[in-house]
Amino acid sequence: MKISIFGLGYVGAVSLACLARDGHEVIGVDIDPTKLDLIREGKTPVVEEGMVDLMQAVVASGRVTVTTDVVQAVLDSDISLVCVGTPSALNGSQDQGAVLRLAESMGAAIQAKAEPHVVVFRSTLVPGTVEDTLRPIIEAGSGKKDGEGFHLCFQPEFLREGSSIRDYDKPPFTVVGANHDYPIERLQQLFGHLPCKFLRTSVRSAEMMKYCCNNFHALKITFANETARLCEALGVNPFEVMDLVCQDTQLNISRAYLRPGFAFGGSCLPKDLRATTYLAKTHDVEIPMLAGIMSSNRNHVELAINKLLETGKRKIGFVGLSFKTGTDDLRESPMVTLAEQLAGKGIQLSIYDPEVHLSRLLGANRRFIEKYVPHLGELMKPDLADVVAESEVLVVGLATPEIFATLAATVRPDQYVLDLVGLPASVQLQGQVEGLCW
């Protein structure tokens, strides 16, 4: 396949070398003549393990050429990979100057090309950039439409400096955001041999996923470092602690908890976070990320309150009161907090929870009810259908097949449903269903 690569920094240069190694004809494009001269001489423009020998070999093979001519590079290739930089501006926003200028040149090049051209943006881009900003520029410059005269897609890269060749050959997955089948087919031909899943998604999701991954990496590093600071103050070996944490691949290093939904609660997470932040404070240790978790959790509850009040409805039914499905534990349940806040604003509530039977509550759970929310017992209903019947709005906080079946049979078209559990696609409700953040 004939491929043009725009931007010969870490991602572009490594991609050029690896694609040429795999037998493709590659055209490297950059505005920096020094980078181009280095590659022509078989040298690498980036310091990266294995790149010296690899670049020398692929240039010697004759499969690599370099140029500053955007138009000619597009005309002479089937696919263009855009890897130009998108650094931070002074105010923290993304500086898209380079990719915007390239889009203008790309439009002019595509205008002169007879067959459809595939443009793959690999630069990290703010969600919406490809479809809302770059597509109109290329369409205006080319006089053609995305999906007809050319195809735009977004493919995030996962190359870490220092191990980028290994990461290229063994990525965690290949993700392509596209609106048409043609670019997916071409990219499967190009990257389908890699030992990982090939995942198709929307352009916007692919753009956002790259940010999400990098933010998660930063979060994990900060978590480990804040834990280490506290460990040092307590005389604990932080490496031993984090090694033990990573041994748990069911909950800690897994998909567990990584699902958008409602705030957390219960008898463990809130109290242990408070204890951790207090412990750090007493030892003069700063842990701003961990200390901010409870505040962020409260913001999620406030978001739900505001969303419900914005409906203007006064009769709200709760499906669930405990802090999660399958328990009767009401301690620090965000559903209880939500109900309390709404009741305080004069909202008429009715509540169904199959696990919460006030007469059977024992110990700390019972003491919590008697002390903080004794009046909620009067709002409990034994039948979910009754709650649905007398409510204008439903808040779904429990996820069981039985509850889903009842909701599917009883929810009316005029009802607003706030989904806090992530209803499966197979559950079709008649009302207006919204999640907390979608």
ChimeraX attribute file (.defattr): number of C-alpha atoms within 10 A of each C-alpha:
attribute: neighborCount
match mode: 1-to-1
recipient: residues
	/A:1	14
	/A:2	18
	/A:3	24
	/A:4	29
	/A:5	28
	/A:6	30
	/A:7	24
	/A:8	27
	/A:9	17
	/A:10	22
	/A:11	25
	/A:12	25
	/A:13	25
	/A:14	24
	/A:15	23
	/A:16	27
	/A:17	25
	/A:18	20
	/A:19	22
	/A:20	25
	/A:21	19
	/A:22	10
	/A:23	13
	/A:24	17
	/A:25	21
	/A:26	29
	/A:27	23
	/A:28	28
	/A:29	27
	/A:30	21
	/A:31	14
	/A:32	12
	/A:33	13
	/A:34	11
	/A:35	21
	/A:36	22
	/A:37	15
	/A:38	14
	/A:39	23
	/A:40	18
	/A:41	12
	/A:42	19
	/A:43	19
	/A:44	26
	/A:45	20
	/A:46	18
	/A:47	11
	/A:48	17
	/A:49	14
	/A:50	15
	/A:51	20
	/A:52	15
	/A:53	12
	/A:54	20
	/A:55	27
	/A:56	17
	/A:57	17
	/A:58	23
	/A:59	19
	/A:60	13
	/A:61	13
	/A:62	11
	/A:63	19
	/A:64	24
	/A:65	17
	/A:66	20
	/A:67	19
	/A:68	15
	/A:69	14
	/A:70	20
	/A:71	17
	/A:72	15
	/A:73	26
	/A:74	29
	/A:75	18
	/A:76	15
	/A:77	18
	/A:78	17
	/A:79	25
	/A:80	24
	/A:81	23
	/A:82	24
	/A:83	26
	/A:84	25
	/A:85	23
	/A:86	17
	/A:87	14
	/A:88	11
	/A:89	10
	/A:90	8
	/A:91	7
	/A:92	8
	/A:93	11
	/A:94	15
	/A:95	16
	/A:96	20
	/A:97	13
	/A:98	13
	/A:99	22
	/A:100	16
	/A:101	12
	/A:102	20
	/A:103	22
	/A:104	18
	/A:105	19
	/A:106	23
	/A:107	24
	/A:108	21
	/A:109	21
	/A:110	25
	/A:111	19
	/A:112	13
	/A:113	17
	/A:114	10
	/A:115	12
	/A:116	18
	/A:117	23
	/A:118	26
	/A:119	23
	/A:120	24
	/A:121	25
	/A:122	24
	/A:123	24
	/A:124	24
	/A:125	23
	/A:126	16
	/A:127	17
	/A:128	14
	/A:129	16
	/A:130	20
	/A:131	17
	/A:132	10
	/A:133	12
	/A:134	20
	/A:135	18
	/A:136	17
	/A:137	22
	/A:138	26
	/A:139	21
	/A:140	14
	/A:141	18
	/A:142	21
	/A:143	13
	/A:144	16
	/A:145	14
	/A:146	19
	/A:147	17
	/A:148	11
	/A:149	18
	/A:150	23
	/A:151	22
	/A:152	23
	/A:153	26
	/A:154	27
	/A:155	24
	/A:156	22
	/A:157	20
	/A:158	19
	/A:159	19
	/A:160	14
	/A:161	14
	/A:162	13
	/A:163	12
	/A:164	21
	/A:165	22
	/A:166	13
	/A:167	15
	/A:168	20
	/A:169	15
	/A:170	15
	/A:171	17
	/A:172	14
	/A:173	14
	/A:174	21
	/A:175	22
	/A:176	26
	/A:177	23
	/A:178	23
	/A:179	18
	/A:180	15
	/A:181	11
	/A:182	15
	/A:183	24
	/A:184	20
	/A:185	11
	/A:186	15
	/A:187	18
	/A:188	16
	/A:189	11
	/A:190	16
	/A:191	15
	/A:192	14
	/A:193	11
	/A:194	16
	/A:195	13
	/A:196	14
	/A:197	13
	/A:198	17
	/A:199	13
	/A:200	17
	/A:201	14
	/A:202	15
	/A:203	23
	/A:204	19
	/A:205	18
	/A:206	24
	/A:207	27
	/A:208	16
	/A:209	16
	/A:210	22
	/A:211	16
	/A:212	13
	/A:213	12
	/A:214	12
	/A:215	12
	/A:216	12
	/A:217	12
	/A:218	12
	/A:219	13
	/A:220	12
	/A:221	12
	/A:222	16
	/A:223	15
	/A:224	15
	/A:225	14
	/A:226	20
	/A:227	19
	/A:228	18
	/A:229	16
	/A:230	22
	/A:231	17
	/A:232	13
	/A:233	14
	/A:234	12
	/A:235	8
	/A:236	13
	/A:237	11
	/A:238	18
	/A:239	13
	/A:240	9
	/A:241	14
	/A:242	14
	/A:243	10
	/A:244	10
	/A:245	13
	/A:246	13
	/A:247	11
	/A:248	11
	/A:249	11
	/A:250	10
	/A:251	13
	/A:252	12
	/A:253	11
	/A:254	11
	/A:255	10
	/A:256	10
	/A:257	10
	/A:258	8
	/A:259	9
	/A:260	13
	/A:261	16
	/A:262	23
	/A:263	19
	/A:264	20
	/A:265	22
	/A:266	17
	/A:267	15
	/A:268	11
	/A:269	13
	/A:270	18
	/A:271	12
	/A:272	11
	/A:273	16
	/A:274	15
	/A:275	12
	/A:276	16
	/A:277	19
	/A:278	14
	/A:279	15
	/A:280	21
	/A:281	14
	/A:282	9
	/A:283	12
	/A:284	11
	/A:285	17
	/A:286	14
	/A:287	19
	/A:288	11
	/A:289	12
	/A:290	17
	/A:291	17
	/A:292	12
	/A:293	14
	/A:294	17
	/A:295	10
	/A:296	12
	/A:297	16
	/A:298	14
	/A:299	13
	/A:300	18
	/A:301	20
	/A:302	16
	/A:303	13
	/A:304	21
	/A:305	16
	/A:306	11
	/A:307	16
	/A:308	22
	/A:309	13
	/A:310	9
	/A:311	11
	/A:312	10
	/A:313	15
	/A:314	17
	/A:315	16
	/A:316	26
	/A:317	28
	/A:318	28
	/A:319	24
	/A:320	25
	/A:321	29
	/A:322	25
	/A:323	24
	/A:324	21
	/A:325	17
	/A:326	14
	/A:327	14
	/A:328	20
	/A:329	22
	/A:330	25
	/A:331	22
	/A:332	19
	/A:333	20
	/A:334	24
	/A:335	27
	/A:336	22
	/A:337	20
	/A:338	19
	/A:339	25
	/A:340	17
	/A:341	15
	/A:342	19
	/A:343	14
	/A:344	10
	/A:345	11
	/A:346	10
	/A:347	16
	/A:348	17
	/A:349	23
	/A:350	24
	/A:351	25
	/A:352	23
	/A:353	23
	/A:354	20
	/A:355	16
	/A:356	20
	/A:357	12
	/A:358	17
	/A:359	8
	/A:360	9
	/A:361	17
	/A:362	10
	/A:363	7
	/A:364	13
	/A:365	15
	/A:366	17
	/A:367	14
	/A:368	17
	/A:369	18
	/A:370	14
	/A:371	8
	/A:372	12
	/A:373	15
	/A:374	13
	/A:375	11
	/A:376	19
	/A:377	16
	/A:378	11
	/A:379	14
	/A:380	23
	/A:381	17
	/A:382	13
	/A:383	12
	/A:384	22
	/A:385	16
	/A:386	15
	/A:387	25
	/A:388	24
	/A:389	13
	/A:390	15
	/A:391	22
	/A:392	20
	/A:393	26
	/A:394	27
	/A:395	25
	/A:396	24
	/A:397	23
	/A:398	25
	/A:399	19
	/A:400	10
	/A:401	10
	/A:402	9
	/A:403	18
	/A:404	18
	/A:405	13
	/A:406	13
	/A:407	22
	/A:408	15
	/A:409	13
	/A:410	17
	/A:411	23
	/A:412	18
	/A:413	11
	/A:414	11
	/A:415	20
	/A:416	22
	/A:417	23
	/A:418	21
	/A:419	22
	/A:420	21
	/A:421	19
	/A:422	18
	/A:423	18
	/A:424	9
	/A:425	6
	/A:426	7
	/A:427	11
	/A:428	15
	/A:429	19
	/A:430	16
	/A:431	18
	/A:432	14
	/A:433	17
	/A:434	15
	/A:435	19
	/A:436	18
	/A:437	13
	/A:438	7
